[in-house]
Amino acid sequence: MKTFLAKLLSLAVALPFASAVPAAELGEPAAPLEISEWIKGEPVDLAAVKGKKVVVVEFWATWCGPCRVSIPHLTEMQKKYAKRDVIMIGVSDETSAKVKPFVDSMGDKMDYTVALDKDNKTSAGYMEKYGINGIPHAFVVDKEGRIAWHGHPMSGLERVLDQMAANTFDLAVEKKRDGAQRKIQEYFEMAMKGEDDAKLDKLAVQIAALDKELGGIDPEQKLDLADLRKSARFQSLMRDYQRALVTGKSETELLVLEKKAAPLAPKDFKFAEFKAQFQLQRLFQEYYRAVTGKGDESKVEELARKLEATPSDDAETLNEIAWTLLTDEKIKTRNLKLAMKMAKAAFDASEGKDANIIDTYARALFDTGKVAEAVKQQKRAIELNEDADRKSEFEATLKRYEKAVTK
């Protein structure tokens, strides 16, 4: 989901359930890589390469849109730093049956080591230990075997690897930068909780001083604490708004909350649109929990009917739901009728002009037995595709569909 609305929705839904788990600090020894299968490239033993190699451990999944975007970047990084003793490893918690065909279809677009996590033990030693919930996320293990940096693979990774290659990387500075980022998180959480401006201003002075000292806490993004405070307070109000929706508050009560939040809302934000998409997202989350065995399985059919009857014109949200219904391996019983409805709704909402959405629609057609139409739509997706890095993936999918036609 790439729209601001979807991002906000995703964040706001998660916030009430977030736990304050103390995160590990930079400089701590990296956990060993516990791998069930090496899909591509040679196995890597961190103990064996200590003192010789820098290792980037990146967590990803085939279903993750942002992960797909970062794959070509990681390939570029591997090529750039291969002669500088850097190894890139992409770790997924999915099955070999899911990951291997994906990696094969990517070919040289995904030209670095790929591995499967063993019982989520690697994830526990990195993602959980550092309090990270979202992917893609990368960790840099330096030649001393320490976690020297972690973050989004397309934001900061190249800077760190450049510094390591030039022997200018300073772990002490990076630890200070990491600590400053935690202060920013503290600032955000205080604003979320409604702390008074005096306390926020005091912390803001400390953060601003660190930003100046470090030449940017995030060298790739300008610090704007006033905007962050505004955003935090808006999201706090939106959390209250969501609770009001969940508990069935009246339109009058919802309007009161809307008036409070409106002055803080981003430009072009529409409460009616947010309300509709939040309800769709919440309904799908309940359905997803049920079909993956984590919720009330007796409600699956009822929830499916509700999803089918829920109107939405948010093409990206509908597409994400459709793709999950079609491909998520955790789903015990796949409802292809519902997946097709969501995929077709996304297709219609985008007026059949979005290559990624057409790719999902073609998958829904194929899985429901409409193979000839799937071939037609997949060809259309390739025609409209503007991302060269995904072209090979689309073409591999087309070949699979065409092979099914000839049988």
MARPA-811694 format. One record per residue: y, z, x of N, C-alpha, C, CB in turn. Coordinates in steps of 0.05 Angstrom, whole numbers. Glycine has a CB too. Example, Ala and Ser with C-alpha at 12.3 -4.5 7.8 and 13.67 -1.06 7.14 Angstrom:
  nnorth     nup   neast  canorth    caup  caeast  cnorth     cup   ceast  cbnorth    cbup  cbeast
    -114     156     264      -90     156     246     -66     156     264      -89     181     226
     -45     142     257      -21     143     273       1     157     258      -12     114     282
END
This chain:
  nnorth     nup   neast  canorth    caup  caeast  cnorth     cup   ceast  cbnorth    cbup  cbeast
     -24       0      17        0       0       0      25       0      18        0      24     -19
      41     -20      15       63     -23      34      91     -18      22       63     -51      45
      92     -16      -5      118     -11     -17     127      17     -13      117     -18     -47
     153      22     -13      163      49     -11     152      67     -32      194      50     -12
     150      56     -57      140      72     -79     112      81     -74      141      56    -105
      95      63     -64       67      70     -59      65      91     -37       51      45     -53
      81      87     -16       80     106       6      89     134      -3       98      96      29
     110     134     -19      120     160     -29      99     173     -47      146     156     -44
      87     156     -64       67     166     -82      44     178     -67       56     143    -100
      34     164     -46       12     174     -30      19     200     -17        4     153      -9
      42     202      -5       51     226       9      54     249     -11       77     221      24
      68     244     -33       73     265     -52      48     276     -65       92     255     -73
      29     259     -70        3     268     -81     -10     287     -62      -15     245     -88
      -8     282     -36      -23     298     -16      -9     324     -10      -25     282       9
      17     326     -13       32     349      -4      23     376     -16       60     345      -9
      19     377     -43       12     403     -54     -15     414     -44       10     400     -84
     -32     397     -32      -58     405     -23     -60     407       7      -79     387     -34
     -37     402      21      -37     402      50     -42     430      61      -11     390      62
     -57     433      82      -62     459      94     -49     461     121      -93     464      96
     -38     485     126      -24     490     151     -44     498     173       -2     511     148
     -59     478     184      -78     484     205     -64     481     232     -102     464     203
     -65     502     248      -52     500     275     -64     477     291      -55     526     290
     -47     459     301      -56     436     316     -58     443     345      -37     412     312
     -78     430     358      -81     434     387     -57     422     401     -107     421     397
     -53     430     426      -30     421     442     -38     399     462      -17     444     456
     -19     383     469      -24     363     490     -31     378     516        1     345     494
     -47     364     532      -56     376     557     -83     389     556      -35     395     567
     -93     393     532     -120     405     529    -141     385     536     -124     417     501
    -165     394     546     -186     376     553    -195     359     529     -210     391     565
    -200     334     533     -209     316     511    -239     323     504     -206     287     519
    -245     322     479     -272     327     470    -290     303     478     -273     331     439
    -315     307     483     -333     285     490    -335     266     466     -361     295     498
    -341     241     472     -345     220     452    -374     222     442     -338     192     462
    -378     230     417     -405     231     406    -409     207     389     -410     258     391
    -423     187     398     -426     161     386    -454     155     377     -415     139     405
    -457     144     353     -484     137     343    -491     109     352     -485     139     313
    -471      91     355     -477      64     363    -452      51     375     -487      47     339
    -456      37     397     -434      21     409    -436      -7     398     -435      22     441
    -417     -15     381     -418     -41     368    -409     -63     386     -400     -40     343
    -389     -58     402     -378     -78     420    -370     -65     446     -355     -94     407
    -375     -78     469     -368     -67     494    -388     -47     505     -341     -53     492
    -384     -38     529     -402     -19     542    -397      10     534     -400     -22     573
    -418      26     533     -414      55     527    -395      68     547     -441      70     527
    -380      87     537     -360     101     554    -366     131     554     -331      96     545
    -370     143     577     -374     171     580    -349     182     593     -400     178     598
    -334     199     579     -308     209     589    -312     225     615     -295     227     568
    -334     239     617     -339     254     642    -343     236     666     -363     273     638
    -356     213     660     -362     194     682    -337     179     692     -383     174     673
    -318     174     673     -294     159     681    -271     177     689     -286     141     658
    -275     203     688     -254     221     695    -245     216     724     -262     251     691
    -219     215     728     -209     209     755    -207     179     761     -226     222     775
    -217     163     742     -218     134     747    -203     118     725     -246     124     749
    -206     126     700     -196     111     678    -179     127     659     -220      98     663
    -161     113     646     -147     124     622    -161     112     598     -115     116     622
    -167     129     579     -182     121     555    -165     125     530     -209     135     553
    -163     104     514     -149     106     488    -170     107     466     -129      83     483
    -171     129     451     -191     132     430    -175     130     403     -205     160     431
    -181     108     389     -167     102     364    -185     103     341     -153      74     366
    -177     118     320     -194     121     296    -184     101     274     -192     150     285
    -204      86     263     -197      65     244    -220      61     224     -192      38     260
    -216      42     205     -238      35     186    -233       7     176     -239      55     162
    -254      -7     169     -252     -34     159    -235     -37     134     -279     -46     155
    -236     -16     117     -222     -16      92    -192     -10      94     -234       3      72
    -184      -1     118     -156       8     122    -137     -15     129     -155      30     144
    -119     -22     111     -100     -43     115     -83     -40     141      -82     -46      92
     -70     -17     144      -55     -13     169     -71     -15     194      -41      14     168
     -97      -7     192     -115     -10     216    -118     -39     223     -142       3     210
    -121     -56     203     -124     -85     208    -100     -96     222     -130    -100     182
     -77     -86     214      -52     -95     226     -50     -87     256      -27     -84     211
     -61     -64     262      -59     -54     289     -80     -65     308      -61     -24     290
    -101     -77     297     -123     -88     314    -113    -108     335     -144    -100     296
     -98    -128     327      -88    -148     347     -70    -134     368      -72    -170     333
     -55    -114     360      -38    -100     379     -56     -86     400      -20     -79     365
     -77     -73     391      -95     -59     410    -109     -80     429     -116     -43     395
    -115    -103     418     -127    -124     435    -107    -132     456     -135    -149     418
     -81    -135     449      -61    -142     468     -58    -120     489      -33    -146     454
     -59     -95     480      -57     -73     499     -81     -73     518      -56     -46     484
    -105     -78     508     -128     -79     526    -126    -101     547     -154     -83     509
    -116    -124     539     -112    -146     558     -91    -139     579     -105    -172     543
     -69    -127     569      -47    -120     586     -55     -99     607      -23    -110     570
     -71     -80     599      -76     -57     617    -105     -57     628      -72     -32     602
    -120     -78     623     -148     -78     633    -149     -74     663     -161    -105     625
    -131     -87     678     -131     -84     707    -116     -59     717     -118    -109     719
    -108     -43     697      -94     -18     704    -110       6     696      -66     -17     691
    -136       1     695     -156      23     690    -152      36     663     -153      44     711
    -148      20     642     -146      30     615    -169      18     598     -118      23     603
    -182      36     583     -203      27     564    -195      34     536     -231      41     571
    -195      15     518     -189      19     490    -216      22     474     -172      -4     478
    -218      42     458     -242      47     441    -233      51     412     -259      70     452
    -243      35     394     -239      39     366    -263      53     354     -233      12     351
    -258      76     341     -280      92     330    -278      92     300     -280     121     342
    -300      84     286     -301      85     257    -324     103     248     -306      56     246
    -320     115     225     -341     132     214    -359     117     194     -329     157     200
    -356      91     193     -371      75     174    -399      67     186     -356      49     167
    -415      53     171     -441      45     180    -440      20     197     -460      41     156
    -462      16     212     -464      -8     228    -464     -33     210     -490      -8     245
    -477     -32     187     -478     -54     169    -450     -63     159     -496     -47     145
    -432     -44     159     -405     -49     150    -387     -59     174     -392     -24     137
    -390     -45     196     -372     -50     218    -379     -75     235     -371     -26     237
    -405     -79     240     -413    -101     257    -404    -128     247     -443    -101     261
    -409    -135     221     -400    -161     211    -370    -164     212     -409    -164     182
    -355    -142     208     -326    -143     209    -317    -150     238     -313    -116     200
    -329    -136     257     -322    -140     285    -329    -169     294     -336    -120     304
    -353    -178     285     -361    -205     291    -342    -226     280     -389    -210     280
    -332    -221     255     -314    -240     242    -287    -240     256     -310    -232     213
    -279    -218     269     -254    -217     283    -255    -231     310     -245    -188     287
    -279    -232     322     -282    -246     347    -263    -235     368     -277    -276     343
    -249    -254     382     -232    -245     404    -206    -233     394     -226    -268     423
    -202    -232     368     -179    -218     357    -182    -188     359     -174    -226     327
    -207    -179     361     -213    -151     365    -229    -148     391     -229    -139     340
    -215    -152     413     -228    -154     439    -225    -128     455     -215    -177     454
    -238    -107     445     -239     -82     459    -264     -67     449     -213     -65     454
    -270     -45     461     -295     -30     455    -293     -18     426     -299      -7     475
    -315     -21     412     -316     -10     384    -342       7     382     -316     -33     363
    -339      30     369     -361      49     367    -362      62     340     -360      70     389
    -385      74     334     -389      88     309    -391     118     314     -414      78     293
    -376     134     300     -376     163     303    -404     174     295     -354     176     286
    -413     194     309     -439     207     302    -434     232     286     -454     214     328
    -440     230     260     -437     253     242    -409     265     242     -458     274     249
    -389     248     247     -361     256     247    -354     276     269     -353     268     221
    -371     278     289     -367     297     311    -343     289     329     -392     300     328
    -340     263     333     -317     255     350    -291     259     334     -320     225     357
    -292     253     309     -268     258     292    -260     287     292     -273     248     263
    -280     304     291     -275     333     291    -261     342     317     -301     349     287
    -269     330     339     -258     337     365    -230     326     370     -276     329     387
    -222     307     354     -195     295     358    -178     297     332     -199     265     365
    -186     283     312     -169     283     287    -166     311     275     -182     264     266
    -188     324     271     -187     351     259    -174     371     277     -215     361     251
    -181     370     302     -170     389     322    -139     387     323     -182     385     349
    -129     363     320     -100     359     322     -86     357     295      -94     334     338
    -101     363     274      -89     365     247     -80     338     236      -66     383     247
     -94     317     243      -87     290     234    -104     281     210      -90     269     257
     -91     271     189     -106     263     165    -108     233     161      -92     276     142
     -89     218     172      -88     189     166     -95     172     190      -60     182     157
    -105     148     183     -111     128     203     -94     103     198     -142     121     203
     -89      86     219     -100      89     246     -85     111     262      -97      62     261
     -99     123     281      -87     143     298    -100     142     325      -89     172     285
     -84     142     346      -95     138     373     -90     163     390      -83     114     386
    -108     168     409     -106     190     428    -109     179     456     -127     213     423
     -91     187     474      -93     178     502    -105     200     518      -65     169     513
    -128     194     531     -141     213     549    -133     204     577     -172     214     545
    -119     220     592     -110     212     619    -133     214     639      -86     229     628
    -127     207     664     -148     207     685    -158     235     691     -138     194     709
    -143     255     683     -152     282     687    -169     292     664     -127     301     690
    -174     275     644     -191     282     622    -176     298     601     -214     298     631
    -149     297     600     -133     313     581    -122     295     559     -111     328     596
    -117     306     536     -103     292     515     -73     292     523     -107     304     486
     -63     268     530      -36     266     541     -16     257     519      -35     247     564
     -26     245     498       -9     235     477     -26     228     453        8     209     486
     -14     229     429      -28     219     405      -7     210     385      -48     240     393
     -14     190     370        4     179     350      -5     153     339       32     176     361
      12     140     323        5     114     312       3      94     335       26     104     291
     -18      77     335      -22      59     358       0      38     362      -48      44     355
      16      34     342       38      14     345      65      28     349       39      -4     321
      65      54     354       90      68     358      88      88     381       99      82     332
      94      80     405       94      98     427      72      94     447       93     126     417
      50      83     438       27      79     456      34      62     480        4      67     441
      47      40     476       54      22     498      72      35     518       67      -4     488
      91      51     508      110      65     526      94      84     544      130      82     509
      75      99     532       60     118     548      42     104     569       42     135     529
      29      82     560       12      68     579      28      55     602       -5      47     564
      52      45     595       69      34     615      76      55     636       95      23     603
      83      79     626       90     101     645      67     109     662      100     125     629
      43     110     650       19     117     666      13      96     687       -5     121     647
      16      71     679       11      49     698      31      50     722       13      22     684
      56      59     716       77      61     737      77      88     750      104      54     725
      59     106     743       58     133     754      84     149     748       53     132     783
      96     143     725      120     157     718     116     175     694      143     137     712
      92     175     683       86     192     660      88     222     667       59     185     647
     102     237     651      106     266     656      94     281     632      136     272     661
      72     293     636       59     308     614      76     331     604       32     319     624
      91     344     622      108     366     614     130     356     594      121     379     638
     141     332     600      161     321     583     149     313     556      174     296     596
     125     302     557      111     293     532     104     317     515       86     277     539
      97     340     528       91     364     513     116     375     500       78     386     532
     138     372     514      164     381     503     171     363     479      186     381     524
     166     337     482      171     318     460     153     324     436      166     289     470
     128     331     442      110     338     420     119     364     406       81     342     431
     128     383     422      138     408     410     163     403     393      145     428     432
     180     384     402      204     378     387     196     365     360      222     359     403
     176     348     361      166     335     336     156     356     317      144     315     342
     144     377     327      135     399     310     158     414     297      117     418     325
     180     416     313      204     428     302     216     411     279      225     433     324
     214     385     283      223     367     261     206     371     236      222     337     270
     179     374     240      162     379     218     169     406     205      132     379     227
     175     426     221      183     452     210     208     449     194      187     472     233
     227     434     205      253     429     191     248     416     164      271     411     208
     230     396     164      224     382     139     211     401     119      205     358     145
     192     417     128      179     436     110     198     457      99      155     449     124
     217     466     116      237     485     106     254     473      85      254     495     130
     262     448      89      278     434      69     262     430      43      288     407      80
     236     424      46      219     421      23     218     447       6      191     413      32
     218     470      21      216     495       7     242     505      -4      205     516      26
     264     490       2      290     498      -9     305     518       7      287     508     -36
     299     520      34      314     539      51     344     533      50      303     538      80
     360     553      54      389     549      52     399     532      76      404     575      51
     422     520      72      433     501      92     439     515     119      458     489      82
     446     540     118      452     554     143     428     555     162      462     583     137
     405     562     151      380     563     167     373     535     177      357     575     151
     376     515     160      370     488     168     389     478     189      371     469     143
     414     485     186      434     477     206     428     489     234      462     485     197
     419     514     234      413     527     259     390     513     273      405     557     254
     369     506     258      346     492     270     354     464     278      322     491     250
     372     451     262      381     424     268     395     423     295      400     414     246
     410     444     302      424     445     328     404     445     351      442     470     330
     382     460     348      361     461     368     348     434     371      340     482     361
     342     421     349      329     395     349     347     374     362      321     386     321
     372     374     354      391     355     366     394     358     396      419     358     352
     393     383     405      395     388     434     371     377     448      398     418     440
     347     381     436      323     370     448     323     339     448      298     380     433
     333     328     427      335     299     425     352     288     447      346     291     397
     374     301     453      392     292     474     379     296     502      419     308     473
     366     319     505      353     325     531     331     305     538      342     353     530
     316     297     517      293     280     521     300     250     520      272     286     500
     325     244     514      332     216     511     319     204     486      324     200     536
     316     221     466      303     213     441     276     227     438      300     183     440
     273     243     418      247     256     412     227     234     407      249     276     388
     235     215     391      220     190     388     238     168     399      212     184     358
     233     159     424      250     139     437     253     113     421      240     133     464
     235     108     402      235      83     387     249      86     360      207      73     383
     258     110     354      271     114     328     293     134     330      250     123     307
     316     127     319      340     145     320     335     169     302      365     129     312
     342     192     311      339     217     296     362     219     276      339     241     314
     355     224     250      375     227     229     366     251     212      378     201     212
     374     275     220      365     299     206     377     302     178      372     323     223
     401     292     175      413     293     148     397     277     128      443     283     149
     388     253     136      372     236     119     345     249     114      369     208     131
     334     262     135      308     275     133     310     298     113      298     285     160
     332     313     114      335     336      96     337     326      67      361     352     103
     352     305      63      354     293      37     327     283      27      374     269      38
     312     270      44      286     260      37     267     283      29      274     244      59
     268     305      45      250     327      40     256     340      13      253     348      62
     281     343       7      289     356     -19     282     337     -43      319     362     -19
     285     311     -38      277     293     -59     247     295     -64      285     263     -51
     231     295     -43      202     297     -46     194     324     -58      189     293     -19
     209     345     -52      203     371     -65     207     369     -95      220     393     -53
     228     357    -103      233     353    -132     213     335    -144      262     342    -136
     205     314    -129      184     296    -140     157     310    -142      182     271    -122
     152     329    -125      127     345    -128     128     360    -155      123     364    -104
     151     372    -160      155     386    -186     152     367    -209      182     400    -187
     162     343    -205      161     322    -226     131     315    -231      177     297    -217
     116     312    -210       88     305    -213      73     328    -228       75     300    -186
      79     352    -221       66     375    -234      72     374    -264       75     401    -222
      97     367    -270      106     366    -298      90     344    -312      136     360    -300
      85     322    -299       69     300    -310      40     309    -315       70     275    -292
      29     323    -295        1     332    -297      -2     351    -320       -8     344    -271
      17     369    -323       14     390    -344      25     381    -371       29     415    -335
      33     357    -373       41     346    -399      68     356    -410       21     352    -419
      87     360    -392      114     369    -400     127     348    -418      131     375    -376
     146     357    -434      160     339    -452     178     320    -438      176     355    -473
     186     298    -452      205     279    -440     232     293    -433      209     256    -459
     239     312    -449      264     327    -444     263     342    -418      271     346    -467
     240     355    -413      237     370    -388     235     351    -364      211     387    -389
     222     328    -368      221     308    -346     248     297    -340      202     285    -354
     265     294    -360      292     283    -357     309     302    -340      305     278    -383
     305     328    -344      320     348    -329     314     345    -299      314     377    -339
     288     342    -293      280     339    -265     290     312    -254      249     340    -263
     290     292    -270      300     265    -261     329     267    -253      296     244    -283
     345     282    -269      373     284    -263     378     300    -237      388     298    -286
     361     319    -231      364     334    -206     357     317    -182      346     359    -207
     336     300    -185      327     284    -163     342     259    -158      298     277    -167
     355     248    -179      368     222    -178     389     220    -155      382     217    -204
     406     240    -150      426     237    -128     413     235    -101      445     261    -129
     388     244     -98      374     244     -72     355     221     -69      359     270     -69
     351     206     -91      332     184     -91     340     161     -74      326     175    -120
     321     147     -62      328     122     -47     339     101     -65      303     112     -32
     353      82     -54      364      61     -69     343      46     -84      380      42     -51
     348      39    -109      330      23    -126     305      38    -135      322      -2    -111
     304      64    -130      281      80    -140     283      82    -170      280     108    -126
     260      77    -184      259      78    -213     238      99    -222      253      50    -225
     247     118    -237      229     139    -246     207     129    -264      245     161    -259
     214     111    -281      194     100    -300     171      86    -285      207      80    -320
     179      71    -264      159      58    -248     142      78    -232      173      38    -228
     155      98    -221      141     119    -207     121     133    -225      160     139    -194
     131     140    -249      114     154    -268      89     138    -275      130     160    -294
      92     113    -280       70      95    -287      50      94    -264       79      67    -295
      60      90    -240       42      87    -217      29     113    -209       57      75    -194
      43     135    -212       31     161    -207       8     166    -225       52     183    -209
      11     160    -250      -10     165    -270     -34     147    -264        0     159    -298
     -29     122    -256      -51     104    -248     -65     115    -223      -40      75    -243
     -50     123    -203      -61     133    -179     -78     158    -184      -39     139    -158
     -67     176    -200      -81     201    -205    -107     196    -221      -63     220    -222
    -106     178    -240     -130     171    -255    -151     159    -237     -122     151    -277
    -142     141    -218     -162     129    -200    -174     150    -181     -148     107    -184
    -157     169    -172     -168     190    -154    -189     206    -168     -145     208    -145
    -185     212    -194     -205     227    -209    -230     210    -212     -194     234    -237
    -227     184    -218     -250     166    -220    -265     164    -193     -240     138    -229
    -250     161    -171     -262     159    -145    -278     184    -138     -240     154    -123
    -268     207    -144     -283     232    -139    -309     232    -154     -265     256    -146
    -307     223    -179     -331     223    -196    -353     203    -186     -323     215    -225
    -345     179    -178     -364     159    -169    -374     164    -141     -353     131    -172
    -361     181    -126     -371     188     -99    -385     215     -99     -348     188     -79
    -390     226    -123     -405     251    -124    -389     276    -119     -428     250    -106
    -363     274    -117     -346     297    -111    -331     307    -136     -326     290     -90
    -336     294    -158     -323     302    -183    -343     303    -206     -300     283    -190
    -334     303    -230     -351     304    -254    -362     277    -260     -335     315    -279
    -388     273    -252     -400     246    -255    -404     239    -284     -427     246    -241
    -405     258    -302     -408     253    -331    -384     239    -343     -414     278    -346
    -361     239    -328     -337     227    -338    -332     199    -328     -313     244    -331
    -351     188    -312     -346     162    -299    -340     140    -319     -371     154    -283
    -356     138    -340     -351     116    -359    -325     120    -374     -374     115    -380
    -318     144    -381     -293     150    -395    -269     143    -378     -292     180    -404
    -271     151    -352     -249     146    -334    -246     116    -329     -253     161    -307
    -269     102    -328     -268      73    -324    -253      59    -347     -296      61    -321
    -259      68    -371     -246      57    -395    -216      62    -394     -258      68    -421
    -208      86    -385     -180      93    -383    -166      76    -362     -176     123    -376
    -179      71    -339     -168      54    -319    -164      26    -329     -185      54    -294
    -184      16    -343     -182     -11    -354    -158     -14    -373     -208     -19    -368
    -153       8    -387     -132       7    -408    -104      14    -397     -139      25    -430
    -103      22    -371      -77      30    -360     -61       6    -350      -81      50    -337
     -39       0    -362      -23     -24    -353      -8     -18    -327       -4     -32    -375
      -6     -39    -310        9     -36    -286      16     -64    -276       -6     -20    -264
      40     -67    -264       47     -92    -252      52     -89    -222       72    -104    -265
      43     -66    -210       45     -62    -182      21     -75    -168       46     -31    -175
      26     -99    -158        4    -116    -147      -9    -102    -123       15    -142    -138
       6     -89    -106       -6     -78     -82     -24     -54     -89       16     -69     -63
     -15     -37    -107      -31     -14    -115     -56     -23    -129      -15       5    -134
     -54     -42    -147      -77     -53    -160     -97     -66    -140      -69     -74    -181
     -86     -79    -121     -103     -92    -100    -118     -71     -84      -86    -110     -82
    -104     -50     -76     -117     -29     -61    -140     -16     -77      -97      -7     -53
    -135     -12    -102     -156       0    -120    -180     -20    -122     -145       6    -148
    -174     -45    -126     -195     -65    -129    -212     -66    -103     -183     -92    -135
    -199     -67     -80     -213     -69     -55    -231     -45     -50     -193     -72     -32
    -221     -21     -57     -237       3     -55    -261       2     -73     -220      28     -62
    -257      -7     -98     -280      -9    -116    -301     -29    -107     -269     -18    -144
    -292     -49     -93     -310     -70     -84    -325     -63     -58     -295     -96     -80
    -312     -48     -40     -322     -45     -13    -329     -16      -4     -304     -57       5
    -317       4     -16     -321      31      -6    -350      40      -8     -303      51     -22
    -362      46      15     -390      53      16    -397      80       4     -400      52      45
    -377      97       0     -382     123     -11    -387     122     -42     -359     142      -6
    -380     100     -54     -384      96     -83    -413      93     -89     -367      73     -94
    -424     110    -106     -453     109    -112    -461      86    -130     -462     136    -124
    -446      83    -152     -451      61    -171    -426      45    -174     -461      72    -198
    -427      19    -166     -404       2    -166    -399     -11    -193     -407     -19    -145
    -375      -8    -204     -368     -20    -230    -353     -46    -224     -350       0    -247
    -368     -68    -223     -356     -93    -216    -337    -104    -238     -378    -114    -211
    -343     -96    -263     -325    -105    -285    -297     -93    -281     -337     -96    -312
    -296     -67    -274     -271     -54    -269    -257     -65    -244     -275     -23    -266
    -273     -70    -223     -261     -82    -199    -249    -109    -205     -283     -84    -177
    -263    -125    -220     -253    -152    -227    -227    -149    -243     -274    -167    -243
    -226    -131    -262     -202    -127    -278    -178    -120    -260     -206    -106    -300
    -182    -102    -242     -161     -93    -224    -152    -116    -205     -169     -69    -208
    -172    -130    -195     -166    -153    -177    -151    -175    -191     -192    -164    -165
    -159    -180    -216     -146    -201    -232    -117    -193    -239     -162    -208    -257
    -114    -167    -245      -87    -157    -252     -69    -159    -228      -89    -127    -261
     -79    -153    -204      -64    -156    -179     -57    -185    -174      -79    -144    -155
     -76    -202    -178      -72    -231    -175     -50    -241    -194      -99    -246    -180
     -51    -233    -219      -31    -241    -238      -4    -230    -232      -40    -233    -267
      -3    -205    -224       23    -192    -218      36    -205    -194       19    -162    -212
      20    -215    -175       31    -228    -152      34    -258    -155       14    -223    -127
      29    -267    -180       31    -295    -187      13    -313    -169       60    -305    -186
      -8    -302    -159      -27    -317    -143     -15    -327    -117      -38    -339    -158
       4    -313    -106       18    -322     -82      15    -305     -57       47    -325     -87
      -1    -284     -59       -6    -266     -37     -34    -270     -26       -2    -236     -46
     -36    -277      -1      -62    -284      11     -81    -261      11      -58    -294      40
     -72    -237      17      -89    -214      18    -100    -207     -10      -75    -190      29
     -83    -210     -30      -92    -204     -57    -111    -225     -67      -67    -203     -76
    -107    -250     -60     -125    -272     -67    -152    -267     -53     -114    -300     -59
    -152    -258     -29     -177    -251     -14    -193    -230     -30     -170    -241      14
    -179    -210     -40     -193    -189     -56    -203    -201     -82     -173    -166     -62
    -187    -218     -95     -195    -231    -120    -220    -248    -115     -172    -248    -131
    -220    -263     -93     -243    -280     -86    -268    -263     -82     -238    -297     -61
    -265    -240     -70     -287    -221     -66    -298    -212     -93     -279    -197     -48
    -280    -205    -111     -289    -196    -138    -304    -219    -152     -264    -187    -154
    -294    -243    -150     -307    -266    -162    -335    -270    -150     -291    -292    -159
    -337    -268    -124     -363    -272    -111    -383    -250    -119     -359    -271     -80
    -374    -225    -119     -392    -203    -126    -401    -203    -155     -378    -177    -119
    -385    -217    -172     -393    -219    -200    -407    -245    -207     -369    -216    -218
    -415    -260    -186     -431    -284    -190    -416    -310    -193     -448    -280    -212
    -389    -309    -192     -373    -333    -196    -367    -345    -168     -346    -327    -212
    -389    -355    -156     -387    -362    -128    -369    -387    -123     -415    -368    -118
    -372    -407    -140     -355    -431    -136    -326    -425    -138     -363    -453    -157
    -318    -408    -157     -290    -400    -160    -281    -383    -137     -286    -385    -187
    -300    -366    -126     -294    -350    -103    -287    -367     -79     -317    -331     -96
    -302    -389     -75     -297    -408     -54    -269    -420     -57     -318    -430     -53
    -263    -428     -81     -237    -440     -86    -214    -421     -80     -235    -449    -116
    -216    -397     -88     -195    -377     -84    -193    -369     -54     -199    -352    -101
    -216    -368     -41     -216    -361     -12    -202    -382       4     -244    -356      -2
    -206    -407      -4     -192    -429      10    -162    -427       5     -202    -457      -1
    -155    -419     -19     -127    -415     -25    -115    -392      -8     -123    -409     -55
    -130    -371      -4     -121    -348      12    -116    -358      41     -142    -326      11
    -133    -375      51     -130    -385      78    -105    -402      80     -155    -401      87
    -100    -419      59      -77    -436      59     -51    -420      60      -77    -454      34
     -51    -398      45      -26    -381      43     -24    -361      65      -26    -367      16
     -45    -357      80      -45    -337     101     -24    -343     123      -73    -335     114
      -7    -324     128       14    -328     149       8    -310     173       41    -321     138
     -14    -296     172      -22    -278     194     -45    -291     209      -30    -250     184
     -38    -302     232      -58    -316     248     -81    -298     255      -46    -328     273
     -76    -272     259      -97    -254     267    -118    -249     245      -84    -228     276
    -111    -255     220     -130    -251     199    -144    -277     190     -116    -238     175
    -135    -299     201     -146    -325     193    -175    -326     198     -131    -347     207
    -184    -318     222     -212    -319     229    -229    -302     210     -217    -310     258
    -218    -280     202     -233    -262     183    -236    -276     156     -218    -235     180
    -214    -288     146     -215    -303     121    -235    -326     122     -187    -313     113
    -234    -340     145     -252    -364     148    -281    -355     149     -244    -379     173
    -287    -333     162     -314    -323     163    -324    -316     135     -316    -299     182
    -306    -304     119     -313    -297      91    -319    -323      75     -290    -281      78
    -302    -343      79     -306    -368      65    -334    -380      72     -284    -388      73
    -341    -380      97     -367    -391     105    -390    -376      91     -371    -388     135
    -387    -350      87     -408    -334      74    -409    -343      44     -402    -304      76
    -386    -347      32     -386    -356       4    -398    -384       1     -358    -355      -7
    -390    -402      19     -400    -429      18    -431    -430      22     -386    -447      39
    -440    -413      40     -469    -412      45    -484    -404      20     -476    -393      68
    -472    -386       4     -485    -377     -21    -485    -400     -42     -470    -353     -32
    -466    -418     -41     -465    -440     -60    -488    -459     -55     -438    -455     -58
    -495    -463     -30     -515    -483     -22    -544    -473     -26     -511    -491       6
    -547    -447     -32     -574    -437     -35    -586    -445     -62     -573    -406     -33
END
